[in-house]
Amino acid sequence: MRRPVVVVGVAALLSLVAGPAAAEPPLEVTDRVTDEVAALGAGAEAARTAVADLAAEADLGVHAVFVSSFDSADPGTWAEDTAQLSGLGESDLLLAVAVGQETYEYGWWVDDSFPLSQVDVEGVVADDVQPRLDAGDWSGAVVTLSEGLGALAGPAEEDEAAGPQWSATRTLAVVGGVAAVLLAAHLLSRRRSSTGPSR
């Protein structure tokens, strides 16, 4: 079952002019980065490169959506509905950001079977991504999210590549077995020497 994991509320941005924002219903996304309001600007390429690198290196899909408004919907519900409409799967994460003139809102979604720990992902979002959003650094938020997930996936991949680890008990057992074989061979050699034909 798919569900929104965390919804973080509204934070103030520096803006002096307020105006009504056009509402955006949940939508089907076909690209990893969807910018309906041209929020990313010159940082769009960096954001797209970051999510592409993550997909290639860790097989994780970050999808970032920037709209003007969540159409009065709960941000997490909006993110979940968009993920379902887009057919996202268990290795995907969707970050949805509504960029208003005075405020912004964001929510994010992952599948229940997402391969990384929910607690770890929440930590990346709260500690690294949200400060970027607070500063209005939209592309930086996408890059930071991608890099954070890549760092979480890295140790697990390295452990898997290293193969099974030998415990101290197993090492002692192997060393003891080898020593026993060598001792038995030595004793057998001495026995043969002592019982051999005399000259």
Secondary structure by P-SEA (a helix, b strand, c coil): ccccccccccccccccbbbbcccccbbbbcccccccccccccaaaaaaaaaaaaaaaccbbbbbbbccccccccaaaaaaaaaaaacccccbbbbbbbcccccccccccccccccccaaaaaaaaacccaaaaaacaaaaaaaaaaaaaaaaaaaaaaaaaacccccaaaaaaaaaaaaaaaaaaaaaaaaaaaacccc
